[in-house]
Amino acid sequence: MAFDPIKALTNCSDAECTVQFLVAGSAASVFPSLEAAVIFARDNGGGWKDVEITVHLDREDIVYATGKTRTLIEALRKSR
């Protein structure tokens, strides 16, 4: 199944998310939606730094690593 970033942004519009830059000593930041998490990642170098966004759902967590985070950043730019 192909990754659909627009669908992910829509489906996770009210799910708590954390953003973790993969740098020693950096703490995870918590956000109320995937869009807010992607904006934070974008504004803090997620386009070129290694980053991981975790969507916290009731039954499972979904993790978007660096490549998919960059795809989410691009999709958000195109939708605005």
Contacts in CASP RR format, 6 or more apart in sequence:
PFRMAT RR
TARGET T0000
AUTHOR 0000-0000-0000
METHOD contacts of the structure
MODEL  1
MAFDPIKALTNCSDAECTVQFLVAGSAASVFPSLEAAVIFARDNGGGWKD
VEITVHLDREDIVYATGKTRTLIEALRKSR
3 68 0 8 1.000
3 71 0 8 1.000
5 68 0 8 1.000
5 71 0 8 1.000
5 72 0 8 1.000
5 74 0 8 1.000
5 75 0 8 1.000
5 76 0 8 1.000
6 75 0 8 1.000
6 79 0 8 1.000
8 34 0 8 1.000
8 64 0 8 1.000
8 72 0 8 1.000
9 34 0 8 1.000
9 35 0 8 1.000
9 38 0 8 1.000
9 72 0 8 1.000
9 75 0 8 1.000
9 76 0 8 1.000
9 79 0 8 1.000
12 33 0 8 1.000
12 34 0 8 1.000
12 55 0 8 1.000
12 62 0 8 1.000
13 33 0 8 1.000
13 34 0 8 1.000
13 35 0 8 1.000
14 32 0 8 1.000
14 33 0 8 1.000
15 33 0 8 1.000
15 34 0 8 1.000
15 55 0 8 1.000
15 56 0 8 1.000
15 57 0 8 1.000
16 30 0 8 1.000
16 31 0 8 1.000
16 32 0 8 1.000
16 55 0 8 1.000
16 56 0 8 1.000
17 30 0 8 1.000
17 31 0 8 1.000
17 32 0 8 1.000
17 33 0 8 1.000
17 34 0 8 1.000
17 36 0 8 1.000
17 37 0 8 1.000
17 53 0 8 1.000
17 54 0 8 1.000
17 55 0 8 1.000
17 56 0 8 1.000
18 28 0 8 1.000
18 29 0 8 1.000
18 30 0 8 1.000
18 31 0 8 1.000
18 37 0 8 1.000
18 53 0 8 1.000
18 54 0 8 1.000
18 56 0 8 1.000
19 28 0 8 1.000
19 29 0 8 1.000
19 31 0 8 1.000
19 37 0 8 1.000
19 40 0 8 1.000
19 41 0 8 1.000
19 44 0 8 1.000
19 51 0 8 1.000
19 52 0 8 1.000
19 53 0 8 1.000
20 26 0 8 1.000
20 28 0 8 1.000
20 29 0 8 1.000
20 51 0 8 1.000
20 52 0 8 1.000
20 53 0 8 1.000
20 54 0 8 1.000
21 44 0 8 1.000
21 46 0 8 1.000
21 49 0 8 1.000
21 50 0 8 1.000
21 51 0 8 1.000
22 49 0 8 1.000
22 50 0 8 1.000
22 51 0 8 1.000
22 52 0 8 1.000
22 66 0 8 1.000
23 49 0 8 1.000
23 50 0 8 1.000
28 54 0 8 1.000
29 37 0 8 1.000
29 40 0 8 1.000
31 37 0 8 1.000
31 40 0 8 1.000
34 53 0 8 1.000
34 55 0 8 1.000
34 72 0 8 1.000
35 76 0 8 1.000
37 53 0 8 1.000
37 55 0 8 1.000
38 53 0 8 1.000
38 69 0 8 1.000
38 72 0 8 1.000
38 73 0 8 1.000
38 76 0 8 1.000
39 76 0 8 1.000
41 47 0 8 1.000
41 51 0 8 1.000
41 53 0 8 1.000
41 69 0 8 1.000
41 72 0 8 1.000
41 73 0 8 1.000
42 73 0 8 1.000
42 76 0 8 1.000
42 77 0 8 1.000
45 51 0 8 1.000
46 66 0 8 1.000
46 69 0 8 1.000
46 70 0 8 1.000
46 73 0 8 1.000
47 69 0 8 1.000
47 70 0 8 1.000
47 73 0 8 1.000
49 66 0 8 1.000
50 66 0 8 1.000
51 65 0 8 1.000
51 66 0 8 1.000
51 69 0 8 1.000
52 63 0 8 1.000
52 64 0 8 1.000
52 65 0 8 1.000
52 66 0 8 1.000
52 69 0 8 1.000
53 63 0 8 1.000
53 64 0 8 1.000
53 69 0 8 1.000
53 72 0 8 1.000
54 61 0 8 1.000
54 62 0 8 1.000
54 63 0 8 1.000
54 64 0 8 1.000
55 61 0 8 1.000
55 62 0 8 1.000
55 63 0 8 1.000
55 64 0 8 1.000
64 72 0 8 1.000
END
